[in-house]
Amino acid sequence: MVVAGVHGDEMSGIRAVRRLRGADLDLQRGVAFVLANPAAIEAGERYLDSDLNRAFPGDPDGDREERIAARLCEVVDGRTSLSLHGTEAEPTPFALVHSAQEREFELASELPVPHVVDHWGVNEHTITTCGFTVEIELAADDSEDAADAAEYQARAFLERVDALPGDPPKADPDYFHMGEPVPKPDGESSEFHVENFERVPEGTVYATVDGEELTADEPFWPILMSDDGAEDIFGYRGHEIGESLVDVKATWIGENREPRESE
C-alpha cells in the first residue's frame, strides 16, 4: 500500500498518489493507492473531527477520523505500507518508524532518505503502530517539486518491495530517536537558529522569542523544529542512536531503548 492524505492539507503525498493512480505502471504485484481522508482533502484541512494520525488504532464507533483509523488498521494489517506525510519544518525527506516493529527499521534503511527516526514514546497513536508501515515526511507545500519528491519516494518503495521492476536508489541513513518536545514560550515573534538533524552543543542559543535567547542545557539533535508549526512547541529533541542499521540493532532495538550518551 501507498497511503497519503492522512492529513488533508499535506498535498505533496496526495498529488503523488493521484499521479501514480493515473500512471501506466508495470506493477509486478497488487498495490493499493489510498487517499485516507477524502473529506479533509476536499476541505483542505488537516482533519475534520480529530487528528487522524493521533487516532490509531482507531474506534469503529468513534468520530469520523477514529472510524477511518480503525478501517485503515484493518486494511494495513498483513501488508507492507508506505505513508506519505508533509511538514513545514523540514524539506529534506526522512523516515519515521516505531521500534516495536524492527522490520520498519529495515525497510526505512533501504529507502532514499538521509535520516531514519524512531518515534517510540512520542506520538504513539500514528499509522506506524498499525501493521508494517513506514512514514516518510516531505515538504508539505502544493508544488510540482514537492509532488516529484513524494512520487520519487513512493516509486523507490515500490521497487524495494518488488512491486515495480528495478532497484531502489542506494541509501545510507543515520538513525535518531525523537524524544521530548521543546516548549515554545509565549511571545509575539520567535526565530529558530539551528538546523534539523545537526547536533546542537550544550550552551548553544537554538532559538529566540521576543529577543530572549533560549540556550541548550544539554546537547541534542533538532527534529521537526521550526518557527512555524505548533503554537506551543518548536519541535522535538533528538538523540543519535546509530550511524548504521547494525549499530541500531546492537544498541537500541529490543530492550535497549535508552539514547546513547551525547558526545
Secondary structure, DSSP 8 states (H G I E B T S, - for coil): -EEE-SSTT-HHHHHHHHHHHHS----SS---EEES-HHHHHHT-S-SSS-GGGSTT--TTS-HHHHHHHHHHHHHTTSEEEEEEEESS--S-EEEE-TT-HHHHHHHTTSS-SEEEE-TTSSTTSGGGSSEEEEEEEE-S-SHHHHHHHHHHHHHHHHHTTSSSS-------EEEEEEEEEE----S-EEE-S-TTS-B-TT-EEEEETTEEEE-SS-BEEES--SSS-SSEEEEEEEEEESSHHHHHHHTSTT--S-----
